[in-house]
Amino acid sequence: MSNSSKGPRFVLGVETSCDETCAAVLLHGKEVLSNIVSSQIEIHAEFGGIVPEIASRKHIEAINIVVKKAIKEADIDFDHIDGIAVTQGPGLVGSLVVGLSYAKACAFSSGKKITGVNHVHAHLLAPFLSEKGLRFPFTGLVVSGGHTSLYYVSDYLSFKPIGKTRDDAAGEAFDKVAKILGLPYPGGPVISRLSIEGDKDAFKFPRAMLPNSPFDFSFSGLKTAVLQAVKRLEKGKASIPLNDICASFQESVVDVLVKKTIMAAKECNCKNVVISGGVAANERLRYVMQKACEAEGLRLFYPDLSLCTDNAAMVALCGFHQIKEGILLGPEADVYSRIAFP
């Protein structure tokens, strides 16, 4: 085992919080030696969303194969692994149980150290794997299918919640609007693609700013506004301008995400801003956030595209720092589906 002050040399990351089975090997908490992702998108697309029971079963089928592939691609043996980092929550309970049970079996049968990672915290640290100039503290926006939250991050182990979604996360709103428009799942990529040819000002969709809770998010009203607009068009037997609706919807989401993130950064007196999670891959969000940060004298950081969606490299990174500080799991450890916000 490596010297605790330096942290473990090789960390195996395991991620099964939703519908991707992921494993990665990280060297010295910095170098990604492998990062394997087995996606279930095609399976769940048939149902228009994640089916938890199917997701769990597919994780069981894939996890051993994915972990072995990650270790092989890292060009090491399992014996070389110094510690195991596994997503403990939040996420789908059945999916999380598969990953945690597998990781615990590997760790306790071999005497290796194991730590449980908060999936959202891992997303916040993901930019460190590709952005060399990022420094603490920073204001972080995690925006994905299951999470839309703002955090003040002061070091690798300190994550202070600032704001959260009241209802649908941004990614869920993209998926639900896509369904309203008859578009395939997942909704984010297809809406982003159609928006390129659309007029973002064609529809005046609402921006829920929530003045009494300025850093919280709400997208359910926006989703309803899109539905009502579509019904009005259908009632008048007008054609549905998909590109314009997509562009206007996307602009409403981006506008709220950017304004609240900038507000939070100024409130926390942070010069560094991070956006992470699956929706952080959205080109419009990146562009508008970059312009807003430049206007306020802030520096924007985000992960490489491969590290925006769920992956195990970010879990390994978070786990590296937890193992380094002696934050370990015992045999009785269980998963958790939600984050308890203050």
Backbone hydrogen bonds in HBPLUS format (Angstrom, degrees):
<---DONOR---> <-ACCEPTOR-->    atom                        ^
c    i                          cat <-CA-CA->   ^        H-A-AA   ^      H-
h    n   atom  resd res      DA  || num        DHA   H-A  angle D-A-AA Bond
n    s   type  num  typ     dist DA aas  dist angle  dist       angle   num
A0006-LYS N   A0003-ASN O   2.97 MM   3  5.53 145.4  2.10 114.5 124.2     1
A0007-GLY N   A0003-ASN O   3.08 MM   4  6.26 129.5  2.35 142.3 156.3     2
A0028-HIS N   A0009-ARG O   2.78 MM  19  4.79 158.2  1.82 141.6 148.8     3
A0082-ASP N   A0010-PHE O   2.88 MM  72  5.37 157.1  1.93 140.1 147.8     4
A0083-GLY N   A0010-PHE O   3.33 MM  73  6.77 147.2  2.44 155.2 159.5     5
A0011-VAL N   A0026-LEU O   2.98 MM  15  5.24 160.6  2.02 148.6 154.9     6
A0026-LEU N   A0011-VAL O   2.93 MM  15  5.24 161.0  1.97 149.0 155.0     7
A0012-LEU N   A0083-GLY O   2.97 MM  71  6.39 160.7  2.01 159.2 161.0     8
A0085-ALA N   A0012-LEU O   2.81 MM  73  6.11 166.3  1.83 157.7 161.8     9
A0013-GLY N   A0024-ALA O   2.77 MM  11  5.02 166.4  1.79 146.5 151.4    10
A0024-ALA N   A0013-GLY O   3.04 MM  11  5.02 147.8  2.15 133.5 138.5    11
A0014-VAL N   A0085-ALA O   2.81 MM  71  6.23 144.5  1.93 156.3 166.6    12
A0087-THR N   A0014-VAL O   3.04 MM  73  6.50 152.1  2.12 161.6 170.2    13
A0015-GLU N   A0022-CYS O   3.01 MM   7  4.94 167.3  2.03 134.3 136.1    14
A0022-CYS N   A0015-GLU O   2.95 MM   7  4.94 158.0  2.00 154.6 157.3    15
A0092-LEU N   A0017-SER O   2.91 MM  75  5.87 161.9  1.94 170.9 165.3    16
A0021-THR N   A0038-SER O   2.95 MM  17  5.04 164.8  1.97 145.8 145.6    17
A0038-SER N   A0021-THR O   2.83 MM  17  5.04 159.5  1.87 144.3 151.1    18
A0023-ALA N   A0036-ILE O   3.05 MM  13  5.34 153.2  2.12 142.4 150.0    19
A0036-ILE N   A0023-ALA O   2.79 MM  13  5.34 154.7  1.85 176.8 169.6    20
A0025-VAL N   A0034-SER O   3.16 MM   9  5.30 148.9  2.27 123.7 129.8    21
A0033-LEU N   A0025-VAL O   2.89 MM   8  5.48 152.1  1.97 156.8 164.5    22
A0027-LEU N   A0031-GLU O   2.79 MM   4  4.98 167.8  1.80 147.7 151.7    23
A0030-LYS N   A0027-LEU O   3.00 MM   3  5.94 172.9  2.00 131.0 133.4    24
A0031-GLU N   A0027-LEU O   3.02 MM   4  4.98 157.9  2.07 153.8 149.5    25
A0043-ILE N   A0040-GLN O   2.96 MM   3  5.34 122.5  2.30 108.1 123.0    26
A0044-HIS N   A0040-GLN O   3.10 MM   4  6.42 161.7  2.14 162.2 167.3    27
A0045-ALA N   A0041-ILE O   2.82 MM   4  5.82 140.5  1.98 153.2 164.4    28
A0047-PHE N   A0044-HIS O   2.90 MM   3  5.40 144.5  2.02 111.7 121.8    29
A0048-GLY N   A0045-ALA O   3.14 MM   3  4.95 153.1  2.21  97.9 106.2    30
A0054-ILE N   A0051-VAL O   3.06 MM   3  5.52 119.0  2.44 112.8 127.0    31
A0055-ALA N   A0051-VAL O   2.98 MM   4  6.20 162.8  2.01 158.4 164.0    32
A0056-SER N   A0052-PRO O   2.97 MM   4  6.22 163.5  2.00 155.5 158.3    33
A0057-ARG N   A0053-GLU O   3.18 MM   4  6.39 163.4  2.21 144.5 148.8    34
A0058-LYS N   A0054-ILE O   2.95 MM   4  6.17 160.0  1.99 155.4 160.7    35
A0059-HIS N   A0055-ALA O   2.99 MM   4  6.23 148.4  2.09 148.0 156.7    36
A0060-ILE N   A0056-SER O   3.11 MM   4  6.44 156.0  2.17 149.3 155.0    37
A0061-GLU N   A0057-ARG O   3.16 MM   4  6.48 152.0  2.24 143.9 151.2    38
A0062-ALA N   A0058-LYS O   2.99 MM   4  6.14 145.1  2.12 143.6 152.7    39
A0063-ILE N   A0059-HIS O   2.88 MM   4  5.59 159.9  1.92 159.7 160.4    40
A0066-VAL N   A0062-ALA O   2.92 MM   4  6.04 164.4  1.94 163.8 169.1    41
A0067-VAL N   A0063-ILE O   2.97 MM   4  6.10 166.8  1.99 154.3 157.4    42
A0068-LYS N   A0064-ASN O   3.07 MM   4  6.15 165.7  2.09 145.6 150.0    43
A0069-LYS N   A0065-ILE O   2.97 MM   4  6.14 152.5  2.05 144.5 152.6    44
A0070-ALA N   A0066-VAL O   2.97 MM   4  6.21 151.8  2.05 147.0 154.3    45
A0071-ILE N   A0067-VAL O   3.03 MM   4  6.32 160.4  2.07 154.4 158.8    46
A0072-LYS N   A0068-LYS O   2.93 MM   4  6.10 159.4  1.97 147.7 153.9    47
A0073-GLU N   A0069-LYS O   2.88 MM   4  6.00 161.2  1.91 148.2 153.3    48
A0074-ALA N   A0070-ALA O   3.07 MM   4  6.20 140.2  2.23 137.4 147.6    49
A0076-ILE N   A0071-ILE O   3.40 MM   5  5.98 174.6  2.41 161.4 162.6    50
A0075-ASP N   A0072-LYS O   2.95 MM   3  5.08 152.0  2.03 103.6 112.5    51
A0080-HIS N   A0077-ASP O   2.96 MM   3  5.51 150.4  2.05 113.3 121.7    52
A0081-ILE N   A0078-PHE O   3.00 MM   3  5.45 151.8  2.08 113.0 121.3    53
A0084-ILE N   A0113-LYS O   2.83 MM  29  6.25 152.0  1.91 146.6 155.7    54
A0115-THR N   A0084-ILE O   2.94 MM  31  6.44 152.3  2.02 161.1 169.6    55
A0086-VAL N   A0115-THR O   3.10 MM  29  6.51 163.1  2.13 164.3 169.4    56
A0117-VAL N   A0086-VAL O   2.79 MM  31  5.76 166.6  1.80 146.5 149.5    57
A0088-GLN N   A0117-VAL O   2.90 MM  29  5.45 165.9  1.92 141.5 145.4    58
A0336-TYR N   A0088-GLN O   3.03 MM 248  6.45 149.8  2.12 148.9 153.2    59
A0119-HIS N   A0089-GLY O   2.77 MM  30  5.85 164.4  1.79 141.2 146.0    60
A0091-GLY N   A0337-SER O   3.17 MM 246  4.91 147.2  2.28 108.3 115.0    61
A0096-LEU N   A0092-LEU O   2.89 MM   4  6.08 167.3  1.91 164.6 168.8    62
A0097-VAL N   A0093-VAL O   2.91 MM   4  6.09 157.1  1.96 156.0 162.0    63
A0098-VAL N   A0094-GLY O   3.35 MM   4  6.60 150.5  2.45 140.4 146.4    64
A0099-GLY N   A0095-SER O   3.39 MM   4  6.80 163.9  2.42 152.2 154.3    65
A0100-LEU N   A0096-LEU O   2.91 MM   4  6.10 173.9  1.91 162.4 164.4    66
A0101-SER N   A0097-VAL O   2.89 MM   4  5.78 163.1  1.92 145.2 150.7    67
A0102-TYR N   A0098-VAL O   3.07 MM   4  6.16 160.1  2.11 145.5 151.2    68
A0103-ALA N   A0099-GLY O   2.94 MM   4  6.09 166.7  1.95 152.0 155.9    69
A0104-LYS N   A0100-LEU O   2.87 MM   4  5.97 161.7  1.90 151.3 156.4    70
A0105-ALA N   A0101-SER O   3.01 MM   4  6.13 158.3  2.06 143.3 149.4    71
A0106-CYS N   A0102-TYR O   3.01 MM   4  6.28 158.7  2.06 150.1 155.8    72
A0107-ALA N   A0103-ALA O   2.90 MM   4  6.08 161.2  1.93 149.5 155.1    73
A0108-PHE N   A0104-LYS O   2.85 MM   4  5.85 170.7  1.86 156.9 158.9    74
A0109-SER N   A0105-ALA O   3.17 MM   4  5.86 146.7  2.29 134.2 142.2    75
A0110-SER N   A0107-ALA O   3.21 MM   3  5.38 140.9  2.37  99.4 110.3    76
A0111-GLY N   A0107-ALA O   2.81 MM   4  5.74 117.3  2.21 146.0 162.1    77
A0112-LYS N   A0107-ALA O   2.97 MM   5  4.72 141.3  2.13 137.9 139.7    78
A0329-LEU N   A0114-ILE O   2.80 MM 215  5.75 159.0  1.85 146.6 147.7    79
A0122-ALA N   A0118-ASN O   3.00 MM   4  6.33 152.6  2.08 153.8 162.3    80
A0123-HIS N   A0119-HIS O   3.13 MM   4  6.49 150.9  2.22 142.2 149.2    81
A0124-LEU N   A0120-VAL O   3.11 MM   4  6.46 153.5  2.18 147.4 154.2    82
A0125-LEU N   A0121-HIS O   3.18 MM   4  6.51 139.1  2.35 143.3 153.4    83
A0125-LEU N   A0122-ALA O   3.16 MM   3  5.23 129.6  2.43  97.1 110.0    84
A0126-ALA N   A0122-ALA O   3.07 MM   4  6.19 124.4  2.39 142.9 157.5    85
A0126-ALA N   A0123-HIS O   3.19 MM   3  5.13 143.2  2.34  97.5 108.1    86
A0128-PHE N   A0125-LEU O   2.96 MM   3  5.82 154.1  2.03 130.0 136.5    87
A0129-LEU N   A0126-ALA O   3.02 MM   3  5.77 163.3  2.05 125.1 129.7    88
A0130-SER N   A0127-PRO O   3.03 MM   3  5.49 162.1  2.06 114.4 120.1    89
A0131-GLU N   A0127-PRO O   2.64 MM   4  5.41 158.4  1.68 171.4 177.0    90
A0138-PHE N   A0153-VAL O   2.96 MM  15  5.40 152.2  2.04 145.0 153.9    91
A0153-VAL N   A0138-PHE O   2.91 MM  15  5.40 179.1  1.91 170.4 170.1    92
A0139-THR N   A0272-ASN O   3.03 MM 133  6.45 160.6  2.07 155.0 154.1    93
A0274-VAL N   A0139-THR O   2.85 MM 135  6.17 161.5  1.89 155.1 157.1    94
A0140-GLY N   A0151-TYR O   2.83 MM  11  5.06 161.6  1.86 143.0 149.1    95
A0151-TYR N   A0140-GLY O   2.82 MM  11  5.06 149.8  1.91 145.3 154.5    96
A0141-LEU N   A0274-VAL O   2.77 MM 133  6.10 161.8  1.81 153.5 158.5    97
A0276-SER N   A0141-LEU O   2.90 MM 135  6.31 155.1  1.96 165.9 169.5    98
A0142-VAL N   A0149-SER O   2.90 MM   7  5.32 162.3  1.93 156.2 161.5    99
A0149-SER N   A0142-VAL O   2.94 MM   7  5.32 152.2  2.02 144.9 154.0   100
A0143-VAL N   A0276-SER O   2.89 MM 133  6.24 169.1  1.90 161.0 159.9   101
A0279-VAL N   A0143-VAL O   2.98 MM 136  5.52 142.4  2.13 135.7 144.4   102
A0144-SER N   A0147-HIS O   2.72 MM   3  5.19 155.3  1.78 160.2 164.3   103
A0171-GLY N   A0144-SER O   2.96 MM  27  4.92 141.2  2.11 136.9 127.6   104
A0150-LEU N   A0163-GLY O   2.84 MM  13  4.89 161.6  1.88 132.9 136.1   105
A0162-ILE N   A0150-LEU O   2.72 MM  12  5.18 166.1  1.74 148.4 143.4   106
A0163-GLY N   A0150-LEU O   3.28 MM  13  4.89 159.6  2.32 123.2 124.7   107
A0152-TYR N   A0160-LYS O   2.77 MM   8  5.00 158.2  1.81 145.5 152.8   108
A0160-LYS N   A0152-TYR O   2.87 MM   8  5.00 176.0  1.87 151.5 150.8   109
A0154-SER N   A0158-SER O   3.27 MM   4  5.63 142.0  2.42 135.9 146.3   110
A0158-SER N   A0155-ASP O   3.28 MM   3  5.26 158.7  2.33 105.1 111.2   111
A0217-PHE N   A0164-LYS O   2.86 MM  53  5.98 152.8  1.93 132.2 135.6   112
A0166-ARG N   A0217-PHE O   2.62 MM  51  5.86 157.3  1.67 160.9 163.2   113
A0172-GLU N   A0169-ALA O   3.08 MM   3  5.19 117.9  2.48  98.5 113.7   114
A0173-ALA N   A0169-ALA O   2.98 MM   4  6.33 152.3  2.06 152.6 160.9   115
A0174-PHE N   A0170-ALA O   3.02 MM   4  6.40 154.1  2.09 150.9 157.6   116
A0175-ASP N   A0171-GLY O   3.06 MM   4  6.36 158.4  2.11 145.8 151.2   117
A0176-LYS N   A0172-GLU O   2.87 MM   4  6.10 161.0  1.90 153.9 158.9   118
A0177-VAL N   A0173-ALA O   2.92 MM   4  6.00 160.1  1.96 151.0 156.2   119
A0178-ALA N   A0174-PHE O   2.96 MM   4  6.07 153.8  2.03 144.0 151.8   120
A0179-LYS N   A0175-ASP O   3.04 MM   4  6.31 148.7  2.14 140.4 148.6   121
A0180-ILE N   A0176-LYS O   3.02 MM   4  6.32 152.6  2.09 142.4 149.5   122
A0181-LEU N   A0177-VAL O   2.99 MM   4  6.25 149.4  2.08 147.1 155.0   123
A0183-LEU N   A0178-ALA O   2.71 MM   5  4.83 163.7  1.73 154.9 149.9   124
A0182-GLY N   A0179-LYS O   3.08 MM   3  4.96 157.5  2.13 100.2 107.0   125
A0191-ILE N   A0187-GLY O   2.95 MM   4  5.97 165.5  1.97 164.5 168.7   126
A0192-SER N   A0188-GLY O   2.99 MM   4  6.07 163.1  2.02 154.4 159.6   127
A0193-ARG N   A0189-PRO O   3.01 MM   4  6.15 151.8  2.09 141.2 148.7   128
A0194-LEU N   A0190-VAL O   2.98 MM   4  6.19 163.4  2.01 149.9 153.7   129
A0195-SER N   A0191-ILE O   2.92 MM   4  5.97 144.1  2.05 144.9 154.9   130
A0196-ILE N   A0193-ARG O   3.36 MM   3  5.73 147.2  2.48 104.1 111.9   131
A0197-GLU N   A0194-LEU O   3.28 MM   3  5.96 143.5  2.42 114.9 121.3   132
A0198-GLY N   A0195-SER O   2.94 MM   3  4.81 162.4  1.97 106.2 111.2   133
A0202-ALA N   A0199-ASP O   3.15 MM   3  5.35 167.9  2.17 114.1 115.6   134
A0213-SER N   A0210-LEU O   2.89 MM   3  5.35 147.1  2.00 116.6 126.8   135
A0216-ASP N   A0213-SER O   3.02 MM   3  5.60 169.5  2.03 126.5 129.9   136
A0223-LYS N   A0219-PHE O   3.08 MM   4  6.34 159.3  2.12 148.7 153.9   137
A0224-THR N   A0220-SER O   3.02 MM   4  6.28 156.7  2.08 146.9 152.9   138
A0225-ALA N   A0221-GLY O   2.92 MM   4  6.14 149.5  2.02 142.3 150.8   139
A0226-VAL N   A0222-LEU O   3.06 MM   4  6.38 153.5  2.13 151.4 157.3   140
A0227-LEU N   A0223-LYS O   3.10 MM   4  6.41 160.0  2.14 146.7 152.1   141
A0228-GLN N   A0224-THR O   2.90 MM   4  6.17 158.9  1.95 152.1 157.5   142
A0229-ALA N   A0225-ALA O   2.98 MM   4  6.16 154.4  2.05 143.6 150.7   143
A0230-VAL N   A0226-VAL O   2.99 MM   4  6.25 157.3  2.04 152.7 158.2   144
A0231-LYS N   A0227-LEU O   2.98 MM   4  6.24 158.4  2.03 148.9 155.0   145
A0232-ARG N   A0228-GLN O   2.94 MM   4  6.17 154.9  2.00 148.8 155.1   146
A0233-LEU N   A0229-ALA O   3.11 MM   4  6.34 158.3  2.16 144.9 150.4   147
A0234-GLU N   A0230-VAL O   2.90 MM   4  6.15 158.0  1.95 149.9 156.5   148
A0235-LYS N   A0231-LYS O   2.83 MM   4  5.98 154.7  1.89 147.1 154.1   149
A0236-GLY N   A0232-ARG O   3.04 MM   4  6.23 149.9  2.13 142.9 150.4   150
A0238-ALA N   A0233-LEU O   2.81 MM   5  5.10 160.0  1.85 160.0 156.7   151
A0237-LYS N   A0234-GLU O   2.97 MM   3  4.73 153.1  2.05  98.2 105.3   152
A0242-LEU N   A0240-ILE O   2.86 MM   2  5.61 122.6  2.19 114.4  97.5   153
A0245-ILE N   A0241-PRO O   2.99 MM   4  6.23 166.9  2.01 164.5 168.8   154
A0246-CYS N   A0242-LEU O   2.89 MM   4  6.00 168.6  1.90 157.5 161.0   155
A0247-ALA N   A0243-ASN O   2.96 MM   4  6.08 161.7  1.99 145.4 150.8   156
A0248-SER N   A0244-ASP O   2.90 MM   4  6.00 161.2  1.93 148.7 154.0   157
A0249-PHE N   A0245-ILE O   2.84 MM   4  5.93 161.9  1.87 151.5 156.9   158
A0250-GLN N   A0246-CYS O   2.87 MM   4  5.96 170.5  1.88 151.5 154.8   159
A0251-GLU N   A0247-ALA O   2.97 MM   4  6.06 154.8  2.04 140.5 147.7   160
A0252-SER N   A0248-SER O   3.14 MM   4  6.32 147.1  2.26 139.9 147.7   161
A0252-SER N   A0249-PHE O   3.08 MM   3  5.23 122.1  2.43  99.3 113.7   162
A0253-VAL N   A0249-PHE O   3.14 MM   4  6.51 159.9  2.18 156.1 160.7   163
A0254-VAL N   A0250-GLN O   2.89 MM   4  6.10 173.6  1.89 158.7 160.6   164
A0255-ASP N   A0251-GLU O   2.86 MM   4  5.84 159.3  1.91 143.0 149.2   165
A0256-VAL N   A0252-SER O   3.25 MM   4  6.43 163.4  2.28 146.3 149.2   166
A0257-LEU N   A0253-VAL O   3.02 MM   4  6.26 170.6  2.03 158.3 161.1   167
A0258-VAL N   A0254-VAL O   2.90 MM   4  5.99 168.4  1.92 157.8 160.7   168
A0259-LYS N   A0255-ASP O   3.03 MM   4  6.11 170.0  2.04 148.9 152.2   169
A0260-LYS N   A0256-VAL O   3.07 MM   4  6.07 169.5  2.08 152.7 155.8   170
A0261-THR N   A0257-LEU O   3.08 MM   4  6.08 152.0  2.16 139.9 148.0   171
A0262-ILE N   A0258-VAL O   2.97 MM   4  6.15 166.3  1.99 157.7 160.8   172
A0263-MET N   A0259-LYS O   2.99 MM   4  6.13 158.2  2.04 144.6 151.2   173
A0264-ALA N   A0260-LYS O   2.92 MM   4  6.08 156.3  1.97 143.4 149.6   174
A0265-ALA N   A0261-THR O   2.92 MM   4  6.16 158.1  1.96 149.6 155.5   175
A0266-LYS N   A0262-ILE O   3.02 MM   4  6.24 160.8  2.06 151.1 155.4   176
A0267-GLU N   A0263-MET O   2.90 MM   4  6.09 154.0  1.97 146.0 154.1   177
A0268-CYS N   A0264-ALA O   2.89 MM   4  6.07 152.1  1.97 149.7 156.4   178
A0270-CYS N   A0265-ALA O   2.87 MM   5  5.04 166.9  1.89 151.3 153.6   179
A0269-ASN N   A0266-LYS O   3.21 MM   3  4.86 150.8  2.30  93.0 101.6   180
A0299-ARG N   A0271-LYS O   2.80 MM  28  6.17 166.2  1.82 164.8 168.9   181
A0273-VAL N   A0299-ARG O   2.78 MM  26  6.00 157.9  1.83 171.8 171.1   182
A0301-PHE N   A0273-VAL O   2.79 MM  28  6.12 145.8  1.91 157.3 168.9   183
A0275-ILE N   A0301-PHE O   3.12 MM  26  6.66 150.3  2.21 159.6 168.6   184
A0280-ALA N   A0277-GLY O   2.94 MM   3  5.39 145.8  2.06 112.6 123.4   185
A0281-ALA N   A0278-GLY O   3.18 MM   3  5.87 164.8  2.20 115.2 119.2   186
A0282-ASN N   A0279-VAL O   2.92 MM   3  5.41 165.3  1.94 116.2 121.1   187
A0286-ARG N   A0282-ASN O   3.11 MM   4  6.41 162.0  2.14 153.2 158.2   188
A0287-TYR N   A0283-GLU O   2.97 MM   4  6.13 160.6  2.01 147.9 153.3   189
A0288-VAL N   A0284-ARG O   2.95 MM   4  6.11 177.2  1.96 158.2 158.8   190
A0289-MET N   A0285-LEU O   2.93 MM   4  5.88 160.8  1.96 147.9 154.2   191
A0290-GLN N   A0286-ARG O   2.92 MM   4  5.95 154.7  1.98 142.2 149.5   192
A0291-LYS N   A0287-TYR O   3.06 MM   4  6.33 162.6  2.10 151.0 155.0   193
A0292-ALA N   A0288-VAL O   2.97 MM   4  6.17 158.4  2.02 147.5 153.6   194
A0293-CYS N   A0289-MET O   2.88 MM   4  6.04 157.0  1.94 149.8 156.0   195
A0294-GLU N   A0290-GLN O   2.95 MM   4  6.15 161.6  1.99 150.9 156.0   196
A0295-ALA N   A0291-LYS O   3.04 MM   4  6.24 152.8  2.12 143.4 150.5   197
A0296-GLU N   A0292-ALA O   3.21 MM   4  6.43 134.2  2.43 137.2 148.2   198
A0296-GLU N   A0293-CYS O   3.09 MM   3  5.17 132.3  2.33  97.4 110.3   199
A0298-LEU N   A0293-CYS O   2.76 MM   5  4.66 170.2  1.77 144.4 142.1   200
A0297-GLY N   A0294-GLU O   3.26 MM   3  5.08 162.0  2.30  99.2 104.5   201
A0307-LEU N   A0304-ASP O   2.84 MM   3  5.32 152.2  1.92 115.8 125.0   202
A0308-CYS N   A0305-LEU O   3.22 MM   3  5.26 167.0  2.24 105.4 109.3   203
A0316-ALA N   A0312-ALA O   2.87 MM   4  6.10 153.8  1.94 147.4 154.0   204
A0317-LEU N   A0313-ALA O   2.98 MM   4  6.26 150.6  2.06 144.9 152.9   205
A0318-CYS N   A0314-MET O   3.07 MM   4  6.29 166.9  2.09 146.5 149.2   206
A0319-GLY N   A0315-VAL O   2.86 MM   4  5.98 159.4  1.90 146.9 153.7   207
A0320-PHE N   A0316-ALA O   2.77 MM   4  5.91 143.9  1.90 142.6 152.1   208
A0321-HIS N   A0317-LEU O   3.44 MM   4  6.80 159.3  2.49 150.2 151.7   209
A0322-GLN N   A0318-CYS O   3.20 MM   4  6.50 147.9  2.31 142.7 152.1   210
A0323-ILE N   A0319-GLY O   2.83 MM   4  5.97 169.2  1.84 159.5 161.5   211
A0324-LYS N   A0320-PHE O   2.97 MM   4  6.08 155.5  2.03 144.1 151.7   212
A0325-GLU N   A0321-HIS O   3.25 MM   4  6.36 138.8  2.43 130.8 139.5   213
A0325-GLU N   A0322-GLN O   3.12 MM   3  5.19 127.7  2.41  95.4 108.6   214
A0327-ILE N   A0322-GLN O   2.81 MM   5  5.01 166.0  1.83 149.8 145.0   215
A0326-GLY N   A0323-ILE O   2.98 MM   3  4.88 162.1  2.01 104.9 109.7   216
A0333-ALA N   A0330-GLY O   3.16 MM   3  5.59 169.2  2.17 118.9 122.0   217
